Every structure is written in C-alpha cells, then in structure tokens.
Amino acid sequence: MGARAECAPPVAIQHRTSTYVALFLAFVIAAIYSNSFQIGFYFDDWHVIEDNPHIRRLTNIPRFFVDVDTSSASQQNRVLRPLLLTTFALNHAVSGNDAWSYHLVNVLLHWLAAVLVFRIVRDHLWLDTAAIQVAVVAALVVATHPLNTSAVNYVSARSALLTSVFYLGAFDAAVRRRHLVSVFLFILALLTKGIAASFPLALLGYWVVARVRSREPRPWGFFAALCGVACAGLLYSGLLMPRWLIEATHASDMSPIRYLMTEWSAYLYYLRLFVWPNALVIDRLDYPTVRSFWELQAWGSLAVLTVLGVLAWHVRRRSPALTFAALWYLITLATESTIFPLAEAVNEHRPYLAMLGLATGTALGLSKLACAVARRARAPAVWTFAVASTFVVTALGATTVGRNQTWRDDYTLWLDATEKAPKNTRAWGNAGHAALALGKHAEARKLLMESYGLAPCYVYTLMNLSVLEWRTGDLDASLRWAEDAVRCNPGMALVHYYRGAALERVGRLSEALDAYRRTTAIDPQHLGAWFEQAQLLEQQGEWTEAAEAYERVVAIDPLRSDAAIAAGVICHYRLADPDRALEHYRAVLHTNPTHYGAHYQRAVALLASGKVAEAIEAWRAFVPLAEAVGDRASLDAAPELLRRAPANGNERKPGT
C-alpha cells in the first residue's frame, strides 16, 4: 500500500508562526521590489506631490482635514484624503521631491497588507488544520502578484495601499471583537479614501457566511456604530467637497446606470488580469463604456457574474472560505465599481483591497488541486501543495520584477501603454510629454500628433504641443496650440496659464497678464499664475498689485523665498513700507536662516524703519556672509550708518 494522501495535514498553530511568516513576507517583498526604488513620480504625482506646495510644511497637516484645496495643484483633481496627504507631507520632510522615501513607505504598506491577509485567512476563514498553509499562500499571492505593481509603484496610488491596511486591520479587529480598535481603524480608512465606506457590508457578508459554522449572536450595536461612522464619513466628505468638483470626476454623459452596466465587465476585466496578467497598463482611458443593457458587454458580463455568484454561494457549506472570498471581491470593489461614476471605468490599483478574496480563492484552488494530484500520485498532499504554490508564486514574482522594470522609466511606461491601449489618447499624450522631457522633440511630435488624431480637443495634448513648438522655436504655432486648448475647455484654469505663457513669449504682455488673471480667477490656488502676474505687473510699474500678487504666492507656498524677497523689495523701495517688507524678510529667514539676500535686506529695512540697534545687529550677521563669498559690492552699497558700524559691538552710544 502506498502512503495515503492527506488533504489537510495537522499543523500546530503557534504564536511565533506570525513572526516567521511576517519575516518571510518581508524578505519576499524586498526581493521582488528591490528594483523599484529608482522609480520616479509619474502621472498624477506631478500635481499631488511634486507641484503641491501644501505638503512641503508639516504645519499644514491640520488643513488637510478641512481644506480640499490642499490636496492638489490641479483644481479639477482635488479630493478629500487628509491622511494620505499627511503621509506625503511626512515623506517630503524626509526626502523632499526625491522619490525613494515615498516608495519605501509604499513597500512597507504592501508588506503590512500581506501580513494582515495571512492573519485573516489563518484565523477567521474556518480552514481548521489547513489554515496556515492556505493563509501563507494567500499572503504570498498578494505579496507577489504583478496586478499590485500599480498600487505599489505609483506613489499617488498609496491611497489604495493605506486604505487597505486600515480596512483589513479593522476587519481583523472586528472579528476578534476588538470593537473600539475596529472603529478607530475604520475611521482612519475613511480619512484616507472613501472606498472604505463598504466595510460594514464586508463584515455583514462575513457574518452571513459564518452562520454556516456558528449561530452565535452578532454585535448589532457595533454594526450600527460602523454604519453611523460610514454615514458620517460620507457626510464629512460631501460637506467639504464642492458639488462641481464631485461632478468633475466623470464625464457629463456618464450616468450612474451606464457606469453600473460598464462595471459588470470591469469585475471580469480585473479577474482576467489576475489570472493572466500580460495586459497590465498604467492607464485604460480607452476602456469601452456601455450605453445599453442589450450590448453584449452589459448583459453578457452580468450573466457571467451571476453564474459565478451562484456557484460561490452554492459551496458555502463545503467551502465557506471560498464563498466569503467571492463576497469580499464583490463588496470591496463596489464603491468604485457600481453606481458612483469615476473618470476611468477601470484602474489597476482599484482591486488592491479585493486581493484578499482573489488570493484566498487561489490558495484554496491550489489546495484542492494538490489534493487531487496527490491522490492520483499517492504522494503527500502537503508536498504537492508546496510545489504547486512555489511554482505559481515564483512565476508571479518574476513577472512583478519585470513589470517594475517597465515602471522605472516614464517614457518606457507610457510607450508600453500605447502598445497595449492604442486608442487611449492620454497614453499617447503622456508618452509625448515624456519624450519632450527627454529632449526627443521629433519623437514627441509624432506621439503627440497620434494623441491629437484620436481626440483633437484633449487639452493636455494641446498644451504639450504648445510647449513643443516653443522649444523648437515656432512661437506663433505655440500660441495657436495654446489658444486651441482654451477654445476646447475655457473653464479650465491650466489652459489659460499656458496661453498666458505663449502670449508672453511673443511679447503680447498685456494679453498675457489678462490670461494669468483669468487663470487665478478660475483657480485662486494656481501658484504659477500668481507669480507670472506679479512679474508682469512689476515690469509695468504696478507696484501695489505686484506686491499683492507676490504675497498671494507666499500665502499659497510659504517656502517660496523668491516671491517673499520680491514682495519685500517692492514694499521697501517702491511703496516706502519697510515694516511690511520686514515681515517678508523675517518669514524667509524663519524657513531658511542662511538666506543671503534676506539677511542683507532685513538690515537695510530695519534701518529704514528707524530700528537702528536691530539694523546694526542684523548687519553684523550679514557681513561674514558677504566676506565669505567676496561680495564687496553689497558691502560698499549699504547705507553709511551700517558701513561704519563697528564689527565688535563696542560702538559709542550717542552723547558719550
């Protein structure tokens, strides 16, 4: 007789197992994402991180919770995600606009999510003696699957990572009946991203499936509290988010019912990418949308989903873990894939939270397959399961490493998008922008014109064509493209800014000033337009307005020392208001104590304000700086009282 195959070998669940598995997951994730730390900022990162002045100061963190304008430098992309912004501000404090610390946090969050998946599958999904082996494989699938590379590598997609960690933690705590911890983590998830609102439904789905194993009373008071928190979170977001901004998240002709019918196929699209991830792409703006239920994409997708749902429910007694995995996938995607229209029908980082369900289903499937093979081969099922799992996880990890290579270069990433989504105008436009940044002007023109051919009114392509013509010396063509962008979307602040820049380059300064004013009228937070306005006003001798414009720049970004110094110089020398100038110089020195120009101007402004003793003290602080760089011109040009001030502080007092 051969050895009898055991489909569920007994394994002692020990406390230290979690530590060993967590360390192993850390090793695996570090290995497959080690080539991702050279990835830069892509796509929406420019307005969320690189050009967002609000994340540059930790003192702005309280504003993140009440002011949606702090979330982005792009008006139409602003959204309320205060905890996400807080993490970006902390990253900026560590590494500025160097992306390494942002990617380190993303990788750590991915590790935490994988650990939480292990804990949930092992402890809560009724797997008995098979719990550890299934949980380890589920966690490894989450850790290594290339479908997650978008969430991990794309810094702005940290919203999915951070929300998932809080959401999974809240679920784990809820099932362990740590209700206060669960509510706290749920609140943190809601403050990160609105998709967390589905959490009470996920917990309810778990309780429904759990009735197969246990009919113990459920804590309905706790559930009611969770529902109250979810409603409060939605109300909080609704009160702070302007209605026009909510409506701007999707096309005007995209109704909730059309979006719902489109998302039936999106559920299957994510399943396809999970099973065979050869079509991963950073952006699928070209995903087909449904207009009628009678389209195959609509009714066919609904039919397939219905069949899958019935099968998953049918096995609830034999395999409640599989039923719950299907429910989790359905519920956690629901906030972004049902009746709330978004700008894109599909996005690769959206199924990140749903990966618990997908990975659990995979681990269970491998376990059943291993048992079947083991019976036929008369081999130990645990070894068959280990071999099959190792093969799958290794293949996933290798694919992830390769996908990371594509992410390491902005130009390569968007060319990859044009190959996989050739009807995506944004992919062609962003590939052209990346080529433009590399100085590949001929290639940029070819790519941008492909984008223009697909969508002649896609304003980002028009603005990039304006920049391209400027860099290649055709200023008139640059202006024409910018004016086309304004015609296509006159309500967008950025198109007026680009038109202002084009007008300024051809010498039509008064029109450029009007364009910049139009920009700030639409978006009062547009820092660049305020600065350009200030410079043009200064050239025209409009000193009061110029100073006010520079001050608007400083109000938006207190770290803009160039604007603060310019405002101070105008206030002092043109408006004869040295006290107002001093406020600007002191603000600069507060954030940058070694600022050369601020030291000089402060001393002169103090003297003009009649604060002689303070002026001399400030001058003494400036003199060593000037001598260190050999700046005799500034030393000789200073007012006589400062030049004659003794360096040792033993000046004679008046009357002695």
DOKOLNU-678233 format. One record per residue (C-alpha): residue in one letter; x negated, y, z. Coordinates in pm, whole numbers, m for minus. Last residue first. Layout:
<sites>
['A' [X Y Z]]
...
</sites>
This chain:
<sites>
['T' [m2902 10968 2539]]
['G' [m2613 11162 2385]]
['P' [m2506 10892 2135]]
['K' [m2640 10550 2233]]
['R' [m2985 10462 2111]]
['E' [m3013 10138 1917]]
['N' [m3166 9843 2103]]
['G' [m2977 9570 1906]]
['N' [m3290 9416 1758]]
['A' [m3214 9487 1390]]
['P' [m3195 9862 1439]]
['A' [m2911 10024 1239]]
['R' [m3051 10250 968]]
['R' [m2906 10050 680]]
['L' [m2569 10032 853]]
['L' [m2547 10406 909]]
['E' [m2667 10468 553]]
['P' [m2378 10282 390]]
['A' [m2492 9966 208]]
['A' [m2644 9984 m141]]
['D' [m3000 9908 m25]]
['L' [m2907 9583 149]]
['S' [m2682 9475 m137]]
['A' [m2956 9539 m396]]
['R' [m3229 9377 m183]]
['D' [m3066 9032 m221]]
['G' [m3370 8809 m169]]
['V' [m3164 8497 m95]]
['A' [m3283 8459 267]]
['E' [m3302 8837 306]]
['A' [m2931 8868 225]]
['L' [m2832 8600 478]]
['P' [m3062 8750 743]]
['V' [m2897 9093 687]]
['F' [m2535 8969 715]]
['A' [m2520 8891 1087]]
['R' [m2688 9223 1167]]
['W' [m2426 9393 952]]
['A' [m2145 9233 1153]]
['E' [m2294 9371 1476]]
['I' [m2334 9713 1316]]
['A' [m1973 9706 1198]]
['E' [m1847 9597 1540]]
['A' [m2025 9894 1702]]
['V' [m1898 10134 1437]]
['K' [m1532 10043 1438]]
['G' [m1424 10356 1249]]
['S' [m1219 10164 993]]
['A' [m1473 10246 720]]
['L' [m1745 10090 941]]
['L' [m1539 9777 985]]
['A' [m1481 9763 609]]
['V' [m1857 9779 539]]
['A' [m1935 9502 787]]
['R' [m1648 9287 662]]
['Q' [m1756 9334 300]]
['Y' [m2104 9199 366]]
['H' [m1994 8896 569]]
['A' [m1712 8818 324]]
['G' [m1956 8821 32]]
['Y' [m2184 8560 185]]
['H' [m1927 8308 307]]
['T' [m2107 8122 588]]
['P' [m1811 8104 829]]
['N' [m1581 7946 564]]
['T' [m1228 7894 698]]
['H' [m1243 8168 961]]
['L' [m1481 8370 747]]
['V' [m1220 8390 471]]
['A' [m946 8491 714]]
['R' [m1173 8757 862]]
['Y' [m1236 8904 518]]
['H' [m863 8909 440]]
['E' [m761 9076 764]]
['L' [m1045 9324 723]]
['A' [m898 9441 391]]
['R' [m574 9538 566]]
['D' [m779 9745 811]]
['P' [m982 9893 526]]
['D' [m674 10048 361]]
['A' [m804 10302 112]]
['L' [m593 10150 m168]]
['R' [m871 10118 m423]]
['Y' [m1186 10052 m217]]
['H' [m1053 9870 87]]
['C' [m727 9713 m30]]
['I' [m877 9625 m369]]
['V' [m1185 9468 m209]]
['G' [m972 9274 39]]
['A' [m743 9133 m230]]
['A' [m1045 9022 m433]]
['I' [m1201 8862 m125]]
['A' [m877 8675 m49]]
['A' [m837 8560 m410]]
['D' [m1192 8424 m425]]
['S' [m1152 8269 m79]]
['R' [m872 8041 m198]]
['L' [m858 7832 122]]
['P' [m537 7999 240]]
['D' [m352 7835 m53]]
['I' [7 7951 m102]]
['A' [m30 8267 110]]
['V' [m373 8326 m42]]
['V' [m231 8323 m394]]
['R' [51 8553 m285]]
['E' [m212 8787 m143]]
['Y' [m380 8804 m482]]
['A' [m44 8906 m630]]
['E' [6 9171 m362]]
['A' [m339 9315 m425]]
['A' [m272 9330 m798]]
['E' [67 9496 m743]]
['T' [m91 9769 m530]]
['W' [m387 9817 m763]]
['E' [m214 9846 m1098]]
['G' [m541 9955 m1260]]
['Q' [m473 9764 m1581]]
['Q' [m763 9525 m1525]]
['E' [m639 9464 m1170]]
['L' [m293 9386 m1301]]
['L' [m447 9132 m1538]]
['Q' [m647 8970 m1258]]
['A' [m348 8958 m1025]]
['Q' [m124 8801 m1285]]
['E' [m385 8532 m1352]]
['F' [m394 8455 m979]]
['W' [m15 8447 m944]]
['A' [12 8219 m1249]]
['G' [m245 7977 m1108]]
['L' [m71 7947 m771]]
['H' [271 7849 m900]]
['Q' [465 7850 m571]]
['P' [720 8111 m683]]
['D' [831 7871 m960]]
['I' [1081 8021 m1203]]
['A' [995 8384 m1127]]
['T' [632 8281 m1093]]
['T' [622 8159 m1451]]
['R' [817 8458 m1585]]
['R' [560 8684 m1424]]
['Y' [285 8488 m1597]]
['A' [463 8532 m1930]]
['D' [509 8905 m1868]]
['L' [140 8940 m1793]]
['A' [56 8758 m2115]]
['E' [282 8996 m2303]]
['S' [92 9292 m2155]]
['L' [m239 9124 m2236]]
['R' [m195 9046 m2603]]
['G' [m570 8987 m2647]]
['V' [m558 8657 m2834]]
['R' [m684 8468 m2528]]
['E' [m431 8639 m2303]]
['L' [m145 8527 m2524]]
['A' [m265 8165 m2504]]
['A' [m296 8183 m2123]]
['G' [50 8337 m2095]]
['R' [194 8065 m2319]]
['Y' [39 7802 m2093]]
['Y' [195 7968 m1788]]
['H' [531 7997 m1963]]
['V' [523 7622 m2035]]
['L' [443 7548 m1671]]
['A' [750 7721 m1529]]
['M' [1006 7501 m1704]]
['G' [1337 7670 m1785]]
['P' [1236 7758 m2140]]
['N' [1201 7391 m2237]]
['C' [1170 7335 m2612]]
['R' [1133 7701 m2703]]
['V' [865 7747 m2439]]
['A' [672 7446 m2569]]
['D' [693 7582 m2924]]
['E' [546 7908 m2794]]
['A' [248 7718 m2654]]
['W' [199 7537 m2987]]
['R' [207 7868 m3174]]
['L' [m36 8031 m2929]]
['S' [m297 7760 m2981]]
['A' [m249 7788 m3356]]
['D' [m337 8158 m3330]]
['L' [m637 8083 m3111]]
['D' [m796 7837 m3354]]
['G' [m1141 7787 m3199]]
['T' [m1162 7413 m3132]]
['R' [m1113 7462 m2759]]
['W' [m813 7687 m2819]]
['E' [m658 7442 m3063]]
['L' [m695 7160 m2808]]
['V' [m542 7371 m2530]]
['S' [m233 7441 m2739]]
['L' [m216 7074 m2839]]
['N' [m216 6990 m2468]]
['M' [73 7228 m2411]]
['L' [270 7074 m2697]]
['T' [204 6721 m2567]]
['Y' [321 6825 m2221]]
['V' [630 6983 m2378]]
['Y' [774 6672 m2539]]
['C' [980 6855 m2803]]
['P' [845 6684 m3115]]
['A' [901 6338 m2961]]
['L' [758 6040 m3153]]
['G' [566 6250 m3405]]
['Y' [433 6471 m3128]]
['S' [295 6170 m2942]]
['E' [116 6047 m3254]]
['M' [m5 6406 m3301]]
['L' [m152 6397 m2952]]
['L' [m342 6077 m3026]]
['K' [m493 6202 m3353]]
['R' [m579 6543 m3206]]
['A' [m744 6384 m2902]]
['E' [m954 6158 m3125]]
['A' [m1080 6459 m3318]]
['H' [m1143 6654 m2999]]
['K' [m1333 6389 m2807]]
['G' [m1452 6634 m2540]]
['L' [m1392 6385 m2258]]
['A' [m1107 6595 m2117]]
['L' [m954 6604 m2465]]
['A' [m967 6225 m2484]]
['A' [m781 6205 m2152]]
['H' [m519 6454 m2277]]
['G' [m477 6251 m2596]]
['A' [m426 5934 m2392]]
['N' [m174 6129 m2185]]
['G' [15 6232 m2496]]
['W' [10 5884 m2648]]
['A' [139 5734 m2321]]
['R' [397 6009 m2285]]
['T' [537 5939 m2632]]
['N' [602 5575 m2545]]
['K' [687 5400 m2870]]
['P' [357 5209 m2877]]
['A' [412 5060 m2530]]
['K' [148 4786 m2501]]
['E' [m112 4943 m2730]]
['T' [m34 5299 m2620]]
['A' [m60 5195 m2255]]
['D' [m404 5038 m2307]]
['L' [m511 5365 m2464]]
['W' [m384 5529 m2145]]
['L' [m597 5314 m1917]]
['T' [m902 5339 m2140]]
['Y' [m893 5720 m2129]]
['D' [m837 5733 m1753]]
['D' [m1123 5491 m1681]]
['R' [m1138 5260 m1379]]
['W' [m782 5135 m1432]]
['T' [m882 4899 m1713]]
['Q' [m1147 4743 m1490]]
['N' [m889 4701 m1216]]
['R' [m684 4491 m1460]]
['G' [m977 4254 m1499]]
['V' [m1015 4212 m1124]]
['T' [m641 4156 m1098]]
['T' [m651 3885 m1364]]
['A' [m928 3708 m1173]]
['G' [m723 3727 m854]]
['L' [m412 3584 m1020]]
['A' [m608 3294 m1169]]
['T' [m772 3225 m833]]
['V' [m435 3236 m656]]
['V' [m280 2990 m900]]
['F' [m570 2743 m893]]
['T' [m605 2762 m517]]
['S' [m234 2705 m473]]
['A' [m238 2393 m692]]
['V' [m542 2252 m512]]
['A' [m404 2327 m165]]
['F' [m61 2182 m247]]
['T' [m220 1863 m377]]
['W' [m431 1848 m63]]
['V' [m130 1892 165]]
['A' [67 1639 m39]]
['P' [m178 1359 43]]
['A' [m204 1135 m265]]
['R' [17 857 m394]]
['A' [m13 1004 m744]]
['R' [361 1004 m807]]
['R' [445 1109 m454]]
['A' [170 1370 m453]]
['V' [293 1522 m778]]
['A' [644 1567 m638]]
['C' [517 1702 m307]]
['A' [284 1945 m482]]
['L' [571 2072 m697]]
['K' [786 2130 m390]]
['S' [504 2321 m217]]
['L' [424 2519 m532]]
['G' [789 2623 m556]]
['L' [797 2726 m191]]
['A' [484 2937 m237]]
['T' [627 3100 m550]]
['G' [961 3176 m384]]
['T' [778 3331 m90]]
['A' [568 3542 m326]]
['L' [874 3673 m511]]
['G' [1068 3749 m194]]
['L' [781 3921 m14]]
['M' [695 4092 m345]]
['A' [1016 4296 m323]]
['L' [824 4572 m144]]
['Y' [587 4601 m442]]
['P' [868 4575 m699]]
['R' [859 4953 m762]]
['H' [485 4980 m839]]
['E' [526 4868 m1199]]
['N' [785 5127 m1298]]
['V' [1110 5063 m1477]]
['A' [1405 5280 m1582]]
['E' [1195 5595 m1564]]
['A' [1323 5937 m1454]]
['L' [1543 5789 m1184]]
['P' [1916 5720 m1172]]
['F' [2069 5614 m839]]
['I' [2326 5347 m925]]
['T' [2120 5025 m910]]
['S' [1745 4977 m947]]
['E' [1572 5227 m721]]
['T' [1775 5168 m405]]
['A' [1845 4807 m506]]
['L' [1488 4681 m533]]
['T' [1475 4581 m167]]
['I' [1818 4418 m186]]
['L' [1775 4186 m486]]
['Y' [1425 4066 m401]]
['W' [1518 4014 m37]]
['L' [1828 3820 m137]]
['A' [1620 3589 m360]]
['A' [1366 3529 m82]]
['F' [1653 3467 162]]
['T' [1790 3193 m60]]
['L' [1441 3041 m93]]
['A' [1391 3045 284]]
['P' [1732 2888 335]]
['S' [1613 2577 148]]
['R' [1844 2278 191]]
['R' [2132 2477 337]]
['R' [2094 2789 122]]
['V' [2042 2587 m196]]
['H' [2367 2701 m362]]
['W' [2296 3067 m283]]
['A' [1979 3064 m494]]
['L' [2158 2881 m775]]
['V' [2446 3131 m770]]
['G' [2202 3423 m775]]
['L' [2005 3280 m1066]]
['V' [2325 3228 m1264]]
['T' [2445 3581 m1184]]
['L' [2110 3732 m1280]]
['V' [2121 3551 m1614]]
['A' [2477 3671 m1682]]
['L' [2392 4028 m1581]]
['S' [2096 4026 m1818]]
['G' [2311 3902 m2105]]
['W' [2587 4152 m2029]]
['A' [2353 4451 m2037]]
['Q' [2066 4373 m2276]]
['L' [2314 4200 m2507]]
['E' [2499 4529 m2552]]
['W' [2868 4498 m2466]]
['F' [2824 4684 m2138]]
['S' [2749 4998 m2338]]
['R' [2479 5264 m2342]]
['V' [2184 5062 m2210]]
['T' [1835 5206 m2183]]
['P' [1530 5072 m2364]]
['Y' [1195 5108 m2180]]
['D' [999 5376 m2367]]
['L' [887 5557 m2052]]
['R' [701 5238 m1963]]
['D' [394 5377 m1786]]
['I' [83 5220 m1631]]
['V' [111 4901 m1832]]
['L' [107 4534 m1735]]
['A' [201 4315 m2030]]
['N' [m1 4001 m1952]]
['P' [154 3949 m1610]]
['W' [331 3616 m1679]]
['V' [550 3509 m1385]]
['F' [545 3843 m1204]]
['L' [574 4045 m1523]]
['R' [875 3836 m1629]]
['L' [1036 3875 m1287]]
['Y' [986 4252 m1313]]
['Y' [1160 4254 m1651]]
['L' [1442 4038 m1513]]
['Y' [1525 4297 m1248]]
['A' [1485 4567 m1514]]
['S' [1746 4388 m1729]]
['W' [2011 4450 m1467]]
['E' [1859 4797 m1428]]
['T' [1997 4915 m1761]]
['M' [2354 4837 m1653]]
['L' [2302 5035 m1333]]
['Y' [2146 5328 m1519]]
['R' [2442 5347 m1754]]
['I' [2679 5333 m1457]]
['P' [2489 5605 m1267]]
['S' [2495 5835 m1572]]
['M' [2184 5912 m1775]]
['D' [2283 6192 m2015]]
['S' [2111 6464 m1812]]
['A' [1786 6269 m1799]]
['H' [1667 6180 m1451]]
['T' [1482 6326 m1153]]
['A' [1594 6676 m1248]]
['E' [1934 6618 m1085]]
['I' [1769 6583 m744]]
['L' [1573 6902 m807]]
['W' [1887 7090 m912]]
['R' [2055 6981 m589]]
['P' [1779 7128 m375]]
['M' [1617 6869 m144]]
['L' [1622 6976 220]]
['L' [1985 6891 300]]
['G' [1989 6572 94]]
['S' [1669 6442 251]]
['Y' [1800 6490 604]]
['L' [2138 6344 504]]
['L' [1970 6035 357]]
['G' [1764 5992 672]]
['A' [2065 6043 897]]
['C' [2257 5779 701]]
['A' [1970 5533 739]]
['V' [1936 5613 1111]]
['G' [2307 5553 1162]]
['C' [2288 5224 974]]
['L' [1998 5121 1198]]
['A' [2198 5214 1508]]
['A' [2492 5008 1383]]
['F' [2258 4711 1343]]
['F' [2135 4756 1699]]
['G' [2493 4759 1823]]
['W' [2560 4453 1612]]
['P' [2299 4250 1798]]
['R' [2391 3914 1643]]
['P' [2543 3631 1843]]
['E' [2387 3284 1794]]
['R' [2518 3084 1501]]
['S' [2187 2921 1409]]
['R' [2043 2731 1114]]
['V' [2283 2806 829]]
['R' [2375 3127 1011]]
['A' [2022 3244 926]]
['V' [2129 3315 566]]
['V' [2382 3574 681]]
['W' [2140 3712 940]]
['Y' [1873 3761 676]]
['G' [2117 3940 447]]
['L' [2208 4172 734]]
['L' [1839 4250 786]]
['A' [1796 4333 418]]
['L' [2114 4544 426]]
['P' [1986 4740 728]]
['F' [1657 4800 540]]
['S' [1809 4943 219]]
['A' [1737 5302 328]]
['A' [1364 5229 293]]
['I' [1384 5332 m73]]
['G' [1391 5694 50]]
['K' [1015 5717 83]]
['T' [770 5802 361]]
['L' [999 5960 619]]
['L' [1237 5667 568]]
['A' [956 5421 644]]
['L' [862 5612 960]]
['I' [1226 5599 1074]]
['F' [1231 5224 1011]]
['L' [913 5185 1215]]
['F' [1077 5357 1511]]
['V' [1399 5157 1477]]
['S' [1202 4830 1469]]
['V' [991 4924 1769]]
['L' [1305 5008 1965]]
['H' [1466 4680 1861]]
['R' [1195 4435 1950]]
['R' [1436 4150 1890]]
['R' [1172 3934 1717]]
['V' [1390 3956 1404]]
['A' [1393 4334 1438]]
['A' [1016 4358 1492]]
['D' [941 4161 1174]]
['F' [1189 4371 979]]
['A' [1045 4699 1108]]
['G' [693 4583 1025]]
['L' [801 4487 673]]
['Y' [961 4830 626]]
['F' [665 5021 776]]
['V' [415 4834 557]]
['S' [643 4858 254]]
['T' [689 5234 292]]
['L' [312 5281 305]]
['L' [247 5071 m4]]
['A' [531 5211 m215]]
['S' [447 5573 m130]]
['R' [83 5488 m198]]
['A' [195 5508 m560]]
['S' [37 5854 m575]]
['V' [m304 5688 m546]]
['Y' [m260 5456 m843]]
['N' [m496 5168 m772]]
['V' [m294 4982 m504]]
['A' [61 5028 m633]]
['S' [m44 4979 m996]]
['T' [m257 4679 m907]]
['N' [40 4505 m745]]
['L' [151 4327 m1063]]
['P' [m203 4184 m1066]]
['H' [m114 3940 m784]]
['T' [m400 3886 m540]]
['A' [m282 3997 m197]]
['V' [87 3926 m253]]
['V' [4 3577 m382]]
['L' [m232 3528 m89]]
['A' [41 3620 159]]
['A' [279 3367 2]]
['V' [4 3103 6]]
['V' [m68 3159 374]]
['A' [302 3157 462]]
['V' [364 2829 281]]
['Q' [71 2661 460]]
['I' [168 2805 798]]
['A' [538 2725 788]]
['A' [531 2369 660]]
['T' [589 2233 1011]]
['D' [917 2423 1052]]
['L' [998 2637 748]]
['W' [1287 2831 905]]
['L' [1193 3166 744]]
['H' [1108 3370 1054]]
['D' [764 3285 1193]]
['R' [546 3182 901]]
['V' [718 3383 630]]
['I' [734 3698 841]]
['R' [380 3671 979]]
['F' [224 3599 636]]
['V' [418 3885 475]]
['L' [295 4112 753]]
['V' [m66 4017 679]]
['A' [m15 4089 308]]
['A' [134 4431 386]]
['L' [m155 4513 618]]
['W' [m404 4422 343]]
['H' [m226 4644 92]]
['L' [m239 4927 347]]
['L' [m613 4877 382]]
['V' [m655 4884 2]]
['N' [m457 5207 m22]]
['V' [m658 5365 260]]
['L' [m985 5279 85]]
['H' [m847 5415 m242]]
['Y' [m777 5753 m84]]
['S' [m1121 5753 78]]
['W' [m1292 5695 m258]]
['A' [m1102 5963 m453]]
['D' [m1334 6260 m405]]
['N' [m1096 6555 m402]]
['G' [m1173 6636 m39]]
['S' [m1335 6335 126]]
['V' [m1233 6323 491]]
['A' [m1000 6623 529]]
['H' [m850 6535 191]]
['N' [m772 6186 318]]
['L' [m596 6332 622]]
['A' [m394 6560 396]]
['F' [m305 6264 174]]
['T' [m187 6068 479]]
['T' [31 6360 585]]
['L' [171 6386 233]]
['L' [296 6028 257]]
['L' [443 6101 598]]
['P' [634 6401 463]]
['R' [793 6245 154]]
['L' [1055 6498 37]]
['V' [1023 6542 m341]]
['R' [875 6791 m582]]
['N' [822 6680 m941]]
['Q' [1006 6963 m1121]]
['Q' [802 7231 m945]]
['S' [460 7086 m1019]]
['A' [204 7175 m750]]
['S' [354 6900 m539]]
['S' [485 6803 m196]]
['T' [455 7140 m21]]
['D' [759 7282 m199]]
['V' [980 7028 m18]]
['D' [945 7228 302]]
['V' [1076 7080 629]]
['F' [872 6771 713]]
['F' [564 6866 507]]
['R' [559 7198 692]]
['P' [448 7024 1014]]
['I' [141 6889 827]]
['N' [27 7231 703]]
['T' [m225 7272 987]]
['L' [m413 6977 837]]
['R' [m522 7202 551]]
['R' [m601 7094 195]]
['I' [m274 6903 155]]
['H' [m88 7228 81]]
['P' [m304 7337 m210]]
['N' [m173 7063 m443]]
['D' [m392 7074 m753]]
['E' [m580 6746 m699]]
['I' [m325 6569 m482]]
['V' [41 6567 m590]]
['H' [m8 6779 m905]]
['W' [m305 6596 m1054]]
['D' [m212 6262 m896]]
['D' [95 6243 m1122]]
['F' [m102 6057 m1395]]
['Y' [m451 5970 m1271]]
['F' [m692 6044 m987]]
['G' [m1016 5846 m1003]]
['I' [m1104 5478 m995]]
['Q' [m1459 5413 m876]]
['F' [m1330 5229 m569]]
['S' [m1151 4967 m779]]
['N' [m1434 4720 m838]]
['S' [m1421 4589 m480]]
['Y' [m1050 4519 m525]]
['I' [m1082 4144 m582]]
['A' [m1342 4085 m313]]
['A' [m1203 4321 m51]]
['I' [m860 4165 m96]]
['V' [m998 3812 m49]]
['F' [m1210 3902 254]]
['A' [m925 4092 422]]
['L' [m691 3801 355]]
['F' [m939 3567 523]]
['L' [m968 3798 823]]
['A' [m589 3819 855]]
['V' [m562 3440 819]]
['Y' [m814 3379 1096]]
['T' [m652 3635 1325]]
['S' [m301 3505 1264]]
['T' [m413 3148 1330]]
['R' [m551 3254 1667]]
['H' [m206 3239 1823]]
['Q' [m165 2873 1740]]
['I' [90 2697 1527]]
['A' [m4 2330 1536]]
['V' [29 2177 1190]]
['P' [249 1877 1108]]
['P' [232 1778 740]]
['A' [544 1875 548]]
['C' [555 1687 218]]
['E' [371 1383 348]]
['A' [254 1144 78]]
['R' [221 783 195]]
['A' [m126 637 151]]
['G' [m132 343 m82]]
['M' [0 0 0]]
</sites>
